[in-house]
Each structure stands twice: as C-alpha cells, then as structure tokens.
Amino acid sequence: EALASQAATAIENVRAYERERRIAETLQRALLPTVPPSIDDFEIADKYAAASAEAEIGGDFYDVFQLSPDRFGIVIADVSGKGLSAGVHTAMVKYMLRAYALDNPDPVTLATKLNAGVYKFGGQEMFITLFYGMLDTAKKEMQYVNAGHELPLLFGEDRKICMRLATTGTALGIVENYSFEMERVDFL
C-alpha cells in the first residue's frame, strides 16, 4: 500500500509539473511578439533562443511597439526567475512598461517609474534587467536606458560597425530611488 501511495503521488506530481510547464510555455510564446522587419529606414532583427531546456520558460522578453507616428519603443528584458511564476511577473512588467511608455516615453522617466513599481510590488527576490530605447525615425536617433541588461548590439550598415550599447544603470527593483542615466545614438 505504501508503494502504491508513493507511486500515485509521484504520478500526480508529474502531471502537475507538465500542466504548469504547458501553461508557462503558452505564456512565454504570448510574450514574444511578432517584430516588424523594418520601421521606416530601420531594419529590425530578433531571435529568441533559450540557453537550455530548463531556461525555455522564464522571464526573458522583448517588444517593439509604436508610441506615436514617428516614435517606437524597443525593449529587451529579463525578469528574474524561471517557470510559471517568472512568466506571470514578466507579463505584469511588460504591460506596466507599455502603459508607462504611452503615458511618458522618456527612457529615464519610464525606468524610474518601473523601478519604483518593481521595488514596491515585486518582492525581495525579484529584479529585472532592462534595455528600453525610444527610436525616433524622423530625427534618426534613439534615446535609451540600459538597466543592468547584457549589452545590446547595434549594427550600422553605413558605418560597417557593430557597437554595444552601454549600461546606464543598475537592474530594476534593487535600489528604491535609483537615478538612471540616458544615452543617445544618432543615425545620421
């Protein structure tokens, strides 16, 4: 009887794990948008590849969305953690970010607001690395904040260079009233 009970518990645990994994995979796919191949004169490329099977379900996401006729938000982020919990936090952060960007797309303002929200509501173990750029296609420039994220790469066909966009601050949710800095890239 003890062996049958242990086997039943093990089978139920496997079913619960598989159910959570399917939900998390569905959520992860929903958070990775279809990115347009170009915006005006700018080409955009995206590729998502998990480092391992365990890392396929987690807090990684990216986004490209229109702010106004000539301005677009570009996001690359990683919410700490893995599994369904990280997926839920990622969804929360993605849509908080979009709402803040539509209210005021300035990179420093957005990072400051998002940092305050993550610090207050995210819990002690949660943090986010974030790259947020505001691409202005009319001015041919991008203003950005890189809050502790891996350095994004920018390739300029006319310049024949691939440059890394510097970090401008710490990850979100770690320091309550952090002062972020903004950088600018000119494409003229």
C-alpha positions in Angstrom: 0.0 0.0 0.0 2.8 2.4 0.8 4.5 1.8 -2.5 1.2 2.3 -4.4 0.6 5.5 -2.5 4.1 6.8 -3.3 3.6 5.9 -7.0 0.3 7.7 -7.1 1.8 10.8 -5.5 4.7 10.7 -8.0 2.3 10.4 -11.0 0.2 13.3 -9.7 3.4 15.4 -9.2 4.5 14.7 -12.8 1.0 15.6 -14.1 1.0 18.9 -12.1 4.5 19.7 -13.4 3.5 19.0 -17.0 0.4 21.2 -16.6 2.4 24.1 -15.2 5.1 23.7 -17.9 2.4 23.8 -20.7 0.8 26.9 -19.2 4.2 28.6 -18.8 5.2 27.7 -22.4 2.0 29.2 -23.7 2.6 32.4 -21.7 6.2 32.6 -22.8 5.1 32.4 -26.5 2.5 35.1 -26.0 5.1 37.5 -24.5 7.3 37.2 -27.6 5.7 39.4 -30.2 6.0 39.3 -34.0 8.5 42.0 -34.7 8.2 44.0 -37.9 11.2 43.5 -40.2 11.6 47.3 -40.6 10.3 50.6 -39.3 10.8 53.3 -41.9 14.5 53.2 -42.8 15.4 51.0 -39.8 15.8 47.2 -40.1 15.0 45.1 -37.0 16.1 41.6 -36.4 15.1 39.4 -33.5 15.9 35.9 -32.3 14.9 34.1 -29.2 16.9 31.1 -28.1 16.9 29.6 -24.6 20.3 28.6 -23.2 18.9 25.2 -22.1 15.6 23.3 -22.0 15.1 24.5 -18.4 15.6 28.1 -19.4 12.9 28.0 -22.1 10.3 29.1 -19.7 11.3 32.2 -17.8 11.4 35.9 -17.7 13.0 36.8 -21.0 11.1 39.0 -23.3 11.4 41.7 -26.0 9.0 44.1 -27.6 8.6 46.7 -30.3 5.6 49.0 -30.2 4.5 52.3 -31.7 4.4 55.3 -29.4 3.5 57.9 -32.0 3.7 58.2 -35.8 7.5 58.7 -35.6 8.5 57.1 -32.3 8.7 53.4 -31.3 9.6 51.7 -28.1 12.2 48.9 -28.3 12.5 46.6 -25.2 14.8 43.7 -24.2 14.3 42.5 -20.7 14.8 39.6 -18.3 12.7 39.2 -15.2 14.5 37.1 -12.5 13.3 33.5 -12.0 12.0 30.6 -14.1 8.8 28.8 -14.6 5.2 29.9 -14.3 5.9 32.5 -11.6 8.5 34.3 -13.7 6.1 34.2 -16.7 3.4 35.9 -14.7 5.8 38.5 -13.4 7.0 39.0 -17.0 3.5 39.7 -18.2 3.0 42.2 -15.4 6.2 44.0 -16.2 5.6 44.0 -20.0 2.2 45.7 -19.7 3.3 48.1 -16.9 6.1 49.1 -19.2 3.8 49.7 -22.2 1.4 51.7 -20.0 4.2 53.9 -18.6 5.7 54.4 -22.1 2.3 55.6 -23.6 2.0 58.0 -20.7 5.5 59.3 -21.0 8.0 57.6 -23.3 11.1 59.3 -21.9 13.6 56.5 -21.1 14.7 57.9 -17.7 11.1 58.5 -16.6 9.9 55.1 -17.7 12.9 53.3 -16.0 12.3 55.3 -12.8 8.6 54.5 -12.6 9.1 50.8 -13.5 11.9 50.6 -10.9 9.5 52.0 -8.2 6.8 49.6 -9.1 9.1 46.5 -9.1 10.7 47.6 -5.9 7.4 48.1 -4.1 5.4 45.1 -5.6 8.0 42.7 -6.9 9.2 41.1 -3.7 12.7 40.9 -2.3 13.9 38.2 -4.8 12.6 39.9 -7.9 14.7 42.2 -10.2 14.7 43.0 -13.8 17.4 43.8 -16.3 16.0 46.1 -19.0 17.0 47.8 -22.2 14.4 50.4 -23.3 15.0 52.5 -26.3 12.8 55.2 -27.8 13.5 55.2 -31.5 12.6 58.5 -33.3 12.5 57.7 -37.0 12.0 61.4 -38.0 15.1 62.6 -36.1 17.0 59.4 -36.8 18.0 58.9 -33.2 17.4 56.6 -30.3 17.4 57.6 -26.6 17.8 54.7 -24.3 18.3 53.4 -20.8 20.1 50.1 -20.1 19.3 49.0 -16.6 21.8 46.2 -16.0 21.0 44.2 -19.1 23.5 42.4 -21.3 24.9 44.9 -23.8 22.6 45.1 -26.8 24.2 45.1 -30.2 23.5 47.8 -32.8 24.8 47.2 -36.4 25.1 50.2 -38.7 25.2 49.1 -42.4 26.5 52.5 -43.5 29.2 52.6 -40.7 30.1 48.9 -41.2 30.4 48.5 -37.4 28.7 46.6 -34.7 28.6 48.5 -31.4 27.5 47.6 -27.9 25.1 49.9 -26.2 26.5 50.8 -22.8 24.8 50.1 -19.4 23.4 53.3 -17.9 22.2 52.0 -14.5 21.5 49.1 -12.2 18.8 46.4 -12.6 15.3 47.4 -11.7 13.9 46.6 -8.2 17.2 46.6 -6.4 17.7 50.2 -5.3 14.5 52.1 -4.3 15.2 55.6 -5.6 17.9 54.9 -8.2 18.8 57.7 -10.7 19.0 56.3 -14.2 21.1 58.0 -16.9 20.1 58.1 -20.6 22.3 57.7 -23.7 21.6 58.7 -27.2 22.6 57.1 -30.6 22.4 59.3 -33.7 21.8 57.5 -37.0 22.7 60.4 -39.3 
